[in-house]
Amino acid sequence: MPKKKQPQTLSSVKNALLILKSFSTYEPTKKVSELAESLGLAKSTVSRLLSTLASEGFVIKDQKTSAYRLGMSVLTLGGIVTNNLEIHKESAPVLYKLVNDTGETAHLAIMDGLDTIYIHKEECNHPVRILTHLGRRNPSYCTSSGKVLLAFSDDHIVEAVINQGLVPHTENSITDPDLLKEELKSIREKGYAVSTEELTEGTKSVAAPIRDYQGKVVSAITVVGPIQRMKDSKLPDIAKKVMEAGKEASERLGYDERYFRRL
């Protein structure tokens, strides 16, 4: 019996998804010609797919510039995913309390591939805030949340991050593999991580792990603020509060520390 040909619509779906994934915080708008060149597709194909996506609200066309941006349908789907993430639901009240306790913005972060992504954020009330973005990929070795997640990851994940290249983002970025491994070991021993101007100048953050019911570190909880407020003298108190928040979030996910201590 001859093999059935794969429906052509599958390649169209794949190309449509590639178009959607081409948008980012850094490049929120795209023109047909830009997408065609970056994806290696014909302009007519890209134009047709964008028209279809626009009809369903996944992209919106600016009539003045002819550039496209993501539409509300993407936000709607993202909201459904986020609201159904158990980590997100159980950690939301913990984040809110952490903001009140520290006076700084708190985040929930996960690893996606070799990068770290914020999936939830609670803003502080300070008029001067650190600009962070949900969904933006950050290099895991340059952020406190990323270093926490790396510290409790399998060795092959750490090696993959190192092999990808420890690119400096500031003069404080860790670019030496041995220093990174020493830092991760220290984080496992202390139970928290600190990042001082390693990704963005003028910022400092503190993060702690969140474990699921199996004891696996599945997320990180972090506070971030300007170095003028996040002074070294305050770090012990902030770290304590962040670790307590991580413990509470872990317990909400079913983690029982007493059980794992007996093993």
Long-range contacts (C-beta under 8 A, 24 or more apart in sequence): 12-49, 15-39, 15-41, 15-45, 15-46, 15-49, 16-49, 16-52, 16-53, 19-46, 19-49, 19-50, 19-53, 19-59, 20-53, 20-58, 20-59, 20-70, 20-74, 23-69, 23-70, 24-136, 25-133, 25-135, 25-136, 28-69, 28-70, 29-62, 29-65, 29-67, 29-68, 29-69, 30-67, 30-68, 30-69, 31-65, 31-66, 31-67, 31-68, 32-66, 32-68, 78-135, 82-119, 82-120, 85-119, 86-253, 87-119, 87-210, 87-218, 87-219, 87-249, 87-253, 88-119, 88-120, 90-249, 90-252, 90-253, 91-120, 91-210, 91-219, 91-221, 91-249, 91-252, 92-120, 92-122, 94-221, 94-245, 94-248, 94-249, 94-252, 95-120, 95-121, 95-122, 95-221, 95-245, 96-122, 97-245, 98-122, 98-221, 98-223, 98-241, 98-242, 98-245, 99-123, 99-124, 99-223, 101-241, 101-245, 102-223, 102-238, 102-241, 102-242, 103-225, 103-229, 104-223, 104-224, 104-225, 104-229, 104-230, 104-238, 105-129, 105-130, 105-132, 105-223, 105-224, 105-225, 106-221, 106-222, 106-223, 106-245, 107-132, 107-145, 107-221, 107-222, 107-223, 107-224, 108-210, 108-219, 108-220, 108-221, 109-143, 109-145, 109-146, 109-149, 109-207, 109-219, 109-220, 109-221, 109-222, 110-149, 110-218, 110-219, 110-220, 111-140, 111-146, 111-149, 111-150, 111-153, 111-157, 112-137, 114-140, 114-157, 114-160, 114-161, 114-164, 115-139, 115-140, 115-146, 116-140, 116-143, 116-145, 116-146, 116-149, 116-220, 118-145, 119-219, 124-225, 126-225, 126-229, 128-226, 130-200, 130-203, 130-224, 130-225, 130-226, 132-224, 138-199, 139-167, 139-169, 139-199, 141-166, 141-173, 141-174, 141-180, 142-169, 142-173, 142-174, 142-195, 142-198, 142-199, 143-195, 143-198, 143-199, 143-205, 143-207, 143-222, 144-192, 144-193, 144-194, 144-195, 144-205, 144-206, 144-207, 144-220, 144-222, 144-224, 145-193, 145-205, 145-207, 145-220, 145-221, 145-222, 146-220, 147-183, 147-184, 147-187, 147-193, 147-195, 147-207, 148-187, 148-192, 148-193, 148-207, 148-208, 148-209, 148-217, 148-220, 148-222, 149-209, 149-217, 149-219, 149-220, 150-184, 151-184, 151-185, 151-187, 151-188, 151-193, 151-209, 152-188, 152-209, 152-217, 153-217, 158-184, 169-198, 169-199, 169-200, 170-197, 170-198, 170-199, 170-200, 170-201, 172-196, 172-197, 172-198, 173-198, 173-199, 174-198, 190-239, 191-243, 192-239, 192-242, 192-243, 192-246, 194-235, 194-239, 196-227, 197-227, 202-226, 202-227, 203-227, 203-230, 204-230, 205-230, 206-230, 206-235, 206-238, 206-239, 206-242, 207-242, 208-239, 208-242, 208-243, 208-245, 208-246, 208-247, 209-246, 209-250, 210-246, 210-249, 210-250, 210-253, 211-250, 211-253, 211-255, 212-250, 212-253, 212-254, 212-255, 213-253, 213-254, 213-255, 213-256, 215-255, 215-260, 218-253, 219-249, 220-246, 221-245, 221-246, 221-249
